[in-house]
Amino acid sequence: MSAWHRQTCVLCRVGTEQVGCQAMKAISLFYLLTTCRHSSLQKDKDRIVQEYEENTQQLQSKYDVDINFIKQEHALSAAKVCFMYNRH
């Protein structure tokens, strides 16, 4: 039996409806706050995941541009070497 359950049973045995009602209100409030917090955290998580995916796509695009530039530079250098080699 959990500590929470033992406390609830003790409140039930006290016999006053008011104490039980207050306990139920407290539990309901706790549940509501926990649910709200979960919802807020879920929204934060979704936003962070979205930002991560956008950043990843931007980095991939930059990487692709850089690789393409390096390949072009390499091809240009190779062409210059070929030209210089054929001149001599």
Backbone as XML, in Angstrom:
<?xml version="1.0"?>
<chain id="A" units="angstrom">
  <residue number="1" name="MET">
    <atom name="N" x="0.849" y="-1.165" z="0.000"/>
    <atom name="CA" x="0.000" y="0.000" z="0.000"/>
    <atom name="C" x="0.900" y="1.235" z="0.000"/>
  </residue>
  <residue number="2" name="SER">
    <atom name="N" x="0.632" y="2.183" z="-0.916"/>
    <atom name="CA" x="1.452" y="3.383" z="-1.026"/>
    <atom name="C" x="1.169" y="4.351" z="0.116"/>
  </residue>
  <residue number="3" name="ALA">
    <atom name="N" x="2.100" y="5.278" z="0.307"/>
    <atom name="CA" x="1.932" y="6.296" z="1.362"/>
    <atom name="C" x="0.700" y="7.147" z="1.075"/>
  </residue>
  <residue number="4" name="TRP">
    <atom name="N" x="0.514" y="7.480" z="-0.184"/>
    <atom name="CA" x="-0.661" y="8.287" z="-0.548"/>
    <atom name="C" x="-1.942" y="7.536" z="-0.202"/>
  </residue>
  <residue number="5" name="HIS">
    <atom name="N" x="-1.982" y="6.259" z="-0.534"/>
    <atom name="CA" x="-3.180" y="5.453" z="-0.265"/>
    <atom name="C" x="-3.429" y="5.344" z="1.233"/>
  </residue>
  <residue number="6" name="ARG">
    <atom name="N" x="-2.359" y="5.156" z="2.024"/>
    <atom name="CA" x="-2.523" y="5.101" z="3.487"/>
    <atom name="C" x="-3.096" y="6.412" z="4.019"/>
  </residue>
  <residue number="7" name="GLN">
    <atom name="N" x="-2.580" y="7.530" z="3.515"/>
    <atom name="CA" x="-3.088" y="8.835" z="3.955"/>
    <atom name="C" x="-4.561" y="8.986" z="3.590"/>
  </residue>
  <residue number="8" name="THR">
    <atom name="N" x="-4.905" y="8.553" z="2.405"/>
    <atom name="CA" x="-6.302" y="8.655" z="1.969"/>
    <atom name="C" x="-7.194" y="7.806" z="2.866"/>
  </residue>
  <residue number="9" name="CYS">
    <atom name="N" x="-6.730" y="6.593" z="3.204"/>
    <atom name="CA" x="-7.522" y="5.722" z="4.074"/>
    <atom name="C" x="-7.686" y="6.351" z="5.457"/>
  </residue>
  <residue number="10" name="VAL">
    <atom name="N" x="-6.621" y="6.976" z="5.961"/>
    <atom name="CA" x="-6.704" y="7.633" z="7.266"/>
    <atom name="C" x="-7.738" y="8.752" z="7.203"/>
  </residue>
  <residue number="11" name="LEU">
    <atom name="N" x="-7.716" y="9.504" z="6.136"/>
    <atom name="CA" x="-8.698" y="10.588" z="5.988"/>
    <atom name="C" x="-10.113" y="10.022" z="5.935"/>
  </residue>
  <residue number="12" name="CYS">
    <atom name="N" x="-10.259" y="8.903" z="5.265"/>
    <atom name="CA" x="-11.581" y="8.283" z="5.185"/>
    <atom name="C" x="-12.053" y="7.825" z="6.570"/>
  </residue>
  <residue number="13" name="ARG">
    <atom name="N" x="-11.133" y="7.291" z="7.364"/>
    <atom name="CA" x="-11.494" y="6.791" z="8.687"/>
    <atom name="C" x="-11.813" y="7.920" z="9.659"/>
  </residue>
  <residue number="14" name="VAL">
    <atom name="N" x="-11.293" y="9.125" z="9.390"/>
    <atom name="CA" x="-11.579" y="10.255" z="10.276"/>
    <atom name="C" x="-13.083" y="10.454" z="10.357"/>
  </residue>
  <residue number="15" name="GLY">
    <atom name="N" x="-13.737" y="10.204" z="9.262"/>
    <atom name="CA" x="-15.187" y="10.224" z="9.279"/>
    <atom name="C" x="-15.806" y="11.559" z="8.942"/>
  </residue>
  <residue number="16" name="THR">
    <atom name="N" x="-15.018" y="12.578" z="8.739"/>
    <atom name="CA" x="-15.610" y="13.862" z="8.395"/>
    <atom name="C" x="-15.630" y="13.999" z="6.890"/>
  </residue>
  <residue number="17" name="GLU">
    <atom name="N" x="-16.772" y="14.297" z="6.384"/>
    <atom name="CA" x="-16.929" y="14.440" z="4.937"/>
    <atom name="C" x="-16.118" y="15.630" z="4.430"/>
  </residue>
  <residue number="18" name="GLN">
    <atom name="N" x="-15.994" y="16.659" z="5.251"/>
    <atom name="CA" x="-15.294" y="17.865" z="4.842"/>
    <atom name="C" x="-13.819" y="17.574" z="4.552"/>
  </residue>
  <residue number="19" name="VAL">
    <atom name="N" x="-13.178" y="16.799" z="5.406"/>
    <atom name="CA" x="-11.774" y="16.461" z="5.210"/>
    <atom name="C" x="-11.614" y="15.661" z="3.928"/>
  </residue>
  <residue number="20" name="GLY">
    <atom name="N" x="-12.506" y="14.695" z="3.720"/>
    <atom name="CA" x="-12.451" y="13.884" z="2.503"/>
    <atom name="C" x="-12.674" y="14.741" z="1.271"/>
  </residue>
  <residue number="21" name="CYS">
    <atom name="N" x="-13.605" y="15.664" z="1.358"/>
    <atom name="CA" x="-13.902" y="16.549" z="0.232"/>
    <atom name="C" x="-12.692" y="17.438" z="-0.060"/>
  </residue>
  <residue number="22" name="GLN">
    <atom name="N" x="-12.049" y="17.962" z="0.976"/>
    <atom name="CA" x="-10.862" y="18.797" z="0.783"/>
    <atom name="C" x="-9.730" y="17.984" z="0.163"/>
  </residue>
  <residue number="23" name="ALA">
    <atom name="N" x="-9.596" y="16.746" z="0.600"/>
    <atom name="CA" x="-8.561" y="15.880" z="0.041"/>
    <atom name="C" x="-8.828" y="15.626" z="-1.443"/>
  </residue>
  <residue number="24" name="MET">
    <atom name="N" x="-10.073" y="15.381" z="-1.788"/>
    <atom name="CA" x="-10.422" y="15.147" z="-3.192"/>
    <atom name="C" x="-10.179" y="16.400" z="-4.026"/>
  </residue>
  <residue number="25" name="LYS">
    <atom name="N" x="-10.496" y="17.565" z="-3.464"/>
    <atom name="CA" x="-10.241" y="18.818" z="-4.177"/>
    <atom name="C" x="-8.744" y="19.002" z="-4.392"/>
  </residue>
  <residue number="26" name="ALA">
    <atom name="N" x="-7.962" y="18.681" z="-3.369"/>
    <atom name="CA" x="-6.506" y="18.807" z="-3.481"/>
    <atom name="C" x="-5.966" y="17.856" z="-4.544"/>
  </residue>
  <residue number="27" name="ILE">
    <atom name="N" x="-6.479" y="16.647" z="-4.552"/>
    <atom name="CA" x="-6.046" y="15.661" z="-5.545"/>
    <atom name="C" x="-6.448" y="16.120" z="-6.944"/>
  </residue>
  <residue number="28" name="SER">
    <atom name="N" x="-7.660" y="16.624" z="-7.068"/>
    <atom name="CA" x="-8.131" y="17.111" z="-8.370"/>
    <atom name="C" x="-7.278" y="18.277" z="-8.851"/>
  </residue>
  <residue number="29" name="LEU">
    <atom name="N" x="-6.956" y="19.190" z="-7.947"/>
    <atom name="CA" x="-6.114" y="20.330" z="-8.304"/>
    <atom name="C" x="-4.723" y="19.864" z="-8.712"/>
  </residue>
  <residue number="30" name="PHE">
    <atom name="N" x="-4.167" y="18.934" z="-7.951"/>
    <atom name="CA" x="-2.856" y="18.387" z="-8.283"/>
    <atom name="C" x="-2.884" y="17.748" z="-9.672"/>
  </residue>
  <residue number="31" name="TYR">
    <atom name="N" x="-3.922" y="16.981" z="-9.963"/>
    <atom name="CA" x="-4.059" y="16.331" z="-11.272"/>
    <atom name="C" x="-4.149" y="17.382" z="-12.376"/>
  </residue>
  <residue number="32" name="LEU">
    <atom name="N" x="-4.957" y="18.422" z="-12.141"/>
    <atom name="CA" x="-5.118" y="19.476" z="-13.136"/>
    <atom name="C" x="-3.784" y="20.184" z="-13.396"/>
  </residue>
  <residue number="33" name="LEU">
    <atom name="N" x="-3.077" y="20.527" z="-12.327"/>
    <atom name="CA" x="-1.785" y="21.197" z="-12.486"/>
    <atom name="C" x="-0.776" y="20.300" z="-13.189"/>
  </residue>
  <residue number="34" name="THR">
    <atom name="N" x="-0.780" y="19.026" z="-12.844"/>
    <atom name="CA" x="0.133" y="18.075" z="-13.486"/>
    <atom name="C" x="-0.184" y="17.946" z="-14.971"/>
  </residue>
  <residue number="35" name="THR">
    <atom name="N" x="-1.460" y="17.890" z="-15.296"/>
    <atom name="CA" x="-1.886" y="17.793" z="-16.691"/>
    <atom name="C" x="-1.473" y="19.043" z="-17.470"/>
  </residue>
  <residue number="36" name="CYS">
    <atom name="N" x="-1.674" y="20.201" z="-16.860"/>
    <atom name="CA" x="-1.276" y="21.458" z="-17.509"/>
    <atom name="C" x="0.224" y="21.499" z="-17.730"/>
  </residue>
  <residue number="37" name="ARG">
    <atom name="N" x="0.975" y="21.082" z="-16.737"/>
    <atom name="CA" x="2.431" y="21.077" z="-16.843"/>
    <atom name="C" x="2.888" y="20.118" z="-17.941"/>
  </residue>
  <residue number="38" name="HIS">
    <atom name="N" x="2.252" y="18.967" z="-17.999"/>
    <atom name="CA" x="2.585" y="17.988" z="-19.047"/>
    <atom name="C" x="2.317" y="18.586" z="-20.420"/>
  </residue>
  <residue number="39" name="SER">
    <atom name="N" x="1.176" y="19.241" z="-20.559"/>
    <atom name="CA" x="0.825" y="19.860" z="-21.832"/>
    <atom name="C" x="1.841" y="20.927" z="-22.217"/>
  </residue>
  <residue number="40" name="SER">
    <atom name="N" x="2.240" y="21.732" z="-21.252"/>
    <atom name="CA" x="3.231" y="22.781" z="-21.501"/>
    <atom name="C" x="4.567" y="22.174" z="-21.918"/>
  </residue>
  <residue number="41" name="LEU">
    <atom name="N" x="4.991" y="21.131" z="-21.229"/>
    <atom name="CA" x="6.257" y="20.470" z="-21.567"/>
    <atom name="C" x="6.189" y="19.821" z="-22.947"/>
  </residue>
  <residue number="42" name="GLN">
    <atom name="N" x="5.035" y="19.257" z="-23.284"/>
    <atom name="CA" x="4.861" y="18.634" z="-24.601"/>
    <atom name="C" x="4.985" y="19.691" z="-25.701"/>
  </residue>
  <residue number="43" name="LYS">
    <atom name="N" x="4.385" y="20.865" z="-25.481"/>
    <atom name="CA" x="4.489" y="21.949" z="-26.467"/>
    <atom name="C" x="5.932" y="22.404" z="-26.603"/>
  </residue>
  <residue number="44" name="ASP">
    <atom name="N" x="6.641" y="22.530" z="-25.472"/>
    <atom name="CA" x="8.055" y="22.907" z="-25.511"/>
    <atom name="C" x="8.862" y="21.880" z="-26.290"/>
  </residue>
  <residue number="45" name="LYS">
    <atom name="N" x="8.599" y="20.605" z="-26.029"/>
    <atom name="CA" x="9.308" y="19.529" z="-26.720"/>
    <atom name="C" x="9.044" y="19.600" z="-28.224"/>
  </residue>
  <residue number="46" name="ASP">
    <atom name="N" x="7.782" y="19.791" z="-28.606"/>
    <atom name="CA" x="7.432" y="19.869" z="-30.028"/>
    <atom name="C" x="8.136" y="21.045" z="-30.707"/>
  </residue>
  <residue number="47" name="ARG">
    <atom name="N" x="8.203" y="22.192" z="-30.002"/>
    <atom name="CA" x="8.862" y="23.374" z="-30.545"/>
    <atom name="C" x="10.365" y="23.113" z="-30.715"/>
  </residue>
  <residue number="48" name="ILE">
    <atom name="N" x="10.977" y="22.483" z="-29.722"/>
    <atom name="CA" x="12.412" y="22.191" z="-29.782"/>
    <atom name="C" x="12.715" y="21.205" z="-30.913"/>
  </residue>
  <residue number="49" name="VAL">
    <atom name="N" x="11.874" y="20.202" z="-31.074"/>
    <atom name="CA" x="12.060" y="19.223" z="-32.158"/>
    <atom name="C" x="11.955" y="19.924" z="-33.506"/>
  </residue>
  <residue number="50" name="GLN">
    <atom name="N" x="10.961" y="20.821" z="-33.646"/>
    <atom name="CA" x="10.781" y="21.559" z="-34.896"/>
    <atom name="C" x="12.012" y="22.421" z="-35.192"/>
  </residue>
  <residue number="51" name="GLU">
    <atom name="N" x="12.508" y="23.136" z="-34.180"/>
    <atom name="CA" x="13.703" y="23.962" z="-34.360"/>
    <atom name="C" x="14.908" y="23.105" z="-34.733"/>
  </residue>
  <residue number="52" name="TYR">
    <atom name="N" x="15.031" y="21.964" z="-34.094"/>
    <atom name="CA" x="16.144" y="21.051" z="-34.391"/>
    <atom name="C" x="16.087" y="20.602" z="-35.853"/>
  </residue>
  <residue number="53" name="GLU">
    <atom name="N" x="14.906" y="20.229" z="-36.312"/>
    <atom name="CA" x="14.763" y="19.765" z="-37.692"/>
    <atom name="C" x="15.076" y="20.889" z="-38.680"/>
  </residue>
  <residue number="54" name="GLU">
    <atom name="N" x="14.614" y="22.105" z="-38.378"/>
    <atom name="CA" x="14.913" y="23.243" z="-39.246"/>
    <atom name="C" x="16.408" y="23.530" z="-39.275"/>
  </residue>
  <residue number="55" name="ASN">
    <atom name="N" x="17.045" y="23.517" z="-38.112"/>
    <atom name="CA" x="18.491" y="23.761" z="-38.049"/>
    <atom name="C" x="19.270" y="22.689" z="-38.789"/>
  </residue>
  <residue number="56" name="THR">
    <atom name="N" x="18.835" y="21.449" z="-38.655"/>
    <atom name="CA" x="19.493" y="20.342" z="-39.353"/>
    <atom name="C" x="19.388" y="20.528" z="-40.865"/>
  </residue>
  <residue number="57" name="GLN">
    <atom name="N" x="18.209" y="20.925" z="-41.339"/>
    <atom name="CA" x="18.033" y="21.155" z="-42.773"/>
    <atom name="C" x="18.908" y="22.306" z="-43.267"/>
  </residue>
  <residue number="58" name="GLN">
    <atom name="N" x="18.993" y="23.381" z="-42.462"/>
    <atom name="CA" x="19.843" y="24.518" z="-42.845"/>
    <atom name="C" x="21.310" y="24.099" z="-42.915"/>
  </residue>
  <residue number="59" name="LEU">
    <atom name="N" x="21.751" y="23.341" z="-41.915"/>
    <atom name="CA" x="23.136" y="22.883" z="-41.913"/>
    <atom name="C" x="23.422" y="21.954" z="-43.089"/>
  </residue>
  <residue number="60" name="GLN">
    <atom name="N" x="22.466" y="21.103" z="-43.417"/>
    <atom name="CA" x="22.643" y="20.200" z="-44.552"/>
    <atom name="C" x="22.751" y="20.996" z="-45.850"/>
  </residue>
  <residue number="61" name="SER">
    <atom name="N" x="21.929" y="22.030" z="-45.987"/>
    <atom name="CA" x="21.995" y="22.872" z="-47.181"/>
    <atom name="C" x="23.341" y="23.580" z="-47.273"/>
  </residue>
  <residue number="62" name="LYS">
    <atom name="N" x="23.818" y="24.125" z="-46.150"/>
    <atom name="CA" x="25.122" y="24.789" z="-46.142"/>
    <atom name="C" x="26.229" y="23.798" z="-46.488"/>
  </residue>
  <residue number="63" name="TYR">
    <atom name="N" x="26.135" y="22.605" z="-45.939"/>
    <atom name="CA" x="27.123" y="21.563" z="-46.221"/>
    <atom name="C" x="27.136" y="21.240" z="-47.714"/>
  </residue>
  <residue number="64" name="ASP">
    <atom name="N" x="25.949" y="21.063" z="-48.296"/>
    <atom name="CA" x="25.848" y="20.741" z="-49.719"/>
    <atom name="C" x="26.464" y="21.846" z="-50.577"/>
  </residue>
  <residue number="65" name="VAL">
    <atom name="N" x="26.200" y="23.115" z="-50.225"/>
    <atom name="CA" x="26.770" y="24.244" z="-50.962"/>
    <atom name="C" x="28.288" y="24.234" z="-50.841"/>
  </residue>
  <residue number="66" name="ASP">
    <atom name="N" x="28.791" y="24.023" z="-49.620"/>
    <atom name="CA" x="30.238" y="23.995" z="-49.406"/>
    <atom name="C" x="30.904" y="22.870" z="-50.186"/>
  </residue>
  <residue number="67" name="ILE">
    <atom name="N" x="30.308" y="21.699" z="-50.152"/>
    <atom name="CA" x="30.874" y="20.548" z="-50.882"/>
    <atom name="C" x="30.878" y="20.831" z="-52.383"/>
  </residue>
  <residue number="68" name="ASN">
    <atom name="N" x="29.805" y="21.414" z="-52.881"/>
    <atom name="CA" x="29.736" y="21.738" z="-54.302"/>
    <atom name="C" x="30.824" y="22.750" z="-54.671"/>
  </residue>
  <residue number="69" name="PHE">
    <atom name="N" x="31.023" y="23.748" z="-53.823"/>
    <atom name="CA" x="32.071" y="24.745" z="-54.070"/>
    <atom name="C" x="33.450" y="24.090" z="-54.083"/>
  </residue>
  <residue number="70" name="ILE">
    <atom name="N" x="33.706" y="23.229" z="-53.124"/>
    <atom name="CA" x="35.011" y="22.539" z="-53.057"/>
    <atom name="C" x="35.230" y="21.686" z="-54.310"/>
  </residue>
  <residue number="71" name="LYS">
    <atom name="N" x="34.196" y="21.005" z="-54.781"/>
    <atom name="CA" x="34.324" y="20.193" z="-55.998"/>
    <atom name="C" x="34.634" y="21.067" z="-57.208"/>
  </residue>
  <residue number="72" name="GLN">
    <atom name="N" x="33.980" y="22.223" z="-57.277"/>
    <atom name="CA" x="34.244" y="23.143" z="-58.390"/>
    <atom name="C" x="35.676" y="23.673" z="-58.328"/>
  </residue>
  <residue number="73" name="GLU">
    <atom name="N" x="36.123" y="24.032" z="-57.121"/>
    <atom name="CA" x="37.494" y="24.508" z="-56.948"/>
    <atom name="C" x="38.499" y="23.423" z="-57.331"/>
  </residue>
  <residue number="74" name="HIS">
    <atom name="N" x="38.204" y="22.201" z="-56.949"/>
    <atom name="CA" x="39.085" y="21.088" z="-57.288"/>
    <atom name="C" x="39.141" y="20.897" z="-58.810"/>
  </residue>
  <residue number="75" name="ALA">
    <atom name="N" x="37.976" y="20.934" z="-59.448"/>
    <atom name="CA" x="37.926" y="20.770" z="-60.905"/>
    <atom name="C" x="38.696" y="21.896" z="-61.592"/>
  </residue>
  <residue number="76" name="LEU">
    <atom name="N" x="38.557" y="23.130" z="-61.101"/>
    <atom name="CA" x="39.273" y="24.259" z="-61.679"/>
    <atom name="C" x="40.787" y="24.082" z="-61.513"/>
  </residue>
  <residue number="77" name="SER">
    <atom name="N" x="41.202" y="23.661" z="-60.324"/>
    <atom name="CA" x="42.629" y="23.431" z="-60.084"/>
    <atom name="C" x="43.156" y="22.323" z="-60.984"/>
  </residue>
  <residue number="78" name="ALA">
    <atom name="N" x="42.394" y="21.261" z="-61.144"/>
    <atom name="CA" x="42.809" y="20.157" z="-62.013"/>
    <atom name="C" x="42.915" y="20.634" z="-63.458"/>
  </residue>
  <residue number="79" name="ALA">
    <atom name="N" x="41.976" y="21.472" z="-63.871"/>
    <atom name="CA" x="42.013" y="21.985" z="-65.244"/>
    <atom name="C" x="43.242" y="22.874" z="-65.437"/>
  </residue>
  <residue number="80" name="LYS">
    <atom name="N" x="43.574" y="23.690" z="-64.437"/>
    <atom name="CA" x="44.756" y="24.547" z="-64.533"/>
    <atom name="C" x="46.029" y="23.710" z="-64.633"/>
  </residue>
  <residue number="81" name="VAL">
    <atom name="N" x="46.122" y="22.658" z="-63.851"/>
    <atom name="CA" x="47.295" y="21.779" z="-63.896"/>
    <atom name="C" x="47.395" y="21.141" z="-65.270"/>
  </residue>
  <residue number="82" name="CYS">
    <atom name="N" x="46.281" y="20.663" z="-65.797"/>
    <atom name="CA" x="46.280" y="20.043" z="-67.117"/>
    <atom name="C" x="46.735" y="21.041" z="-68.173"/>
  </residue>
  <residue number="83" name="PHE">
    <atom name="N" x="46.218" y="22.249" z="-68.088"/>
    <atom name="CA" x="46.567" y="23.279" z="-69.058"/>
    <atom name="C" x="48.077" y="23.584" z="-68.995"/>
  </residue>
  <residue number="84" name="MET">
    <atom name="N" x="48.569" y="23.742" z="-67.745"/>
    <atom name="CA" x="49.992" y="24.033" z="-67.575"/>
    <atom name="C" x="50.860" y="22.855" z="-68.050"/>
  </residue>
  <residue number="85" name="TYR">
    <atom name="N" x="50.407" y="21.657" z="-67.803"/>
    <atom name="CA" x="51.163" y="20.464" z="-68.208"/>
    <atom name="C" x="51.221" y="20.364" z="-69.733"/>
  </residue>
  <residue number="86" name="ASN">
    <atom name="N" x="50.104" y="20.667" z="-70.387"/>
    <atom name="CA" x="50.035" y="20.563" z="-71.849"/>
    <atom name="C" x="50.809" y="21.699" z="-72.533"/>
  </residue>
  <residue number="87" name="ARG">
    <atom name="N" x="51.002" y="22.802" z="-71.858"/>
    <atom name="CA" x="51.750" y="23.928" z="-72.441"/>
    <atom name="C" x="53.227" y="23.619" z="-72.520"/>
  </residue>
  <residue number="88" name="HIS">
    <atom name="N" x="53.708" y="22.804" z="-71.644"/>
    <atom name="CA" x="55.153" y="22.532" z="-71.614"/>
    <atom name="C" x="55.492" y="21.294" z="-72.336"/>
  </residue>
</chain>
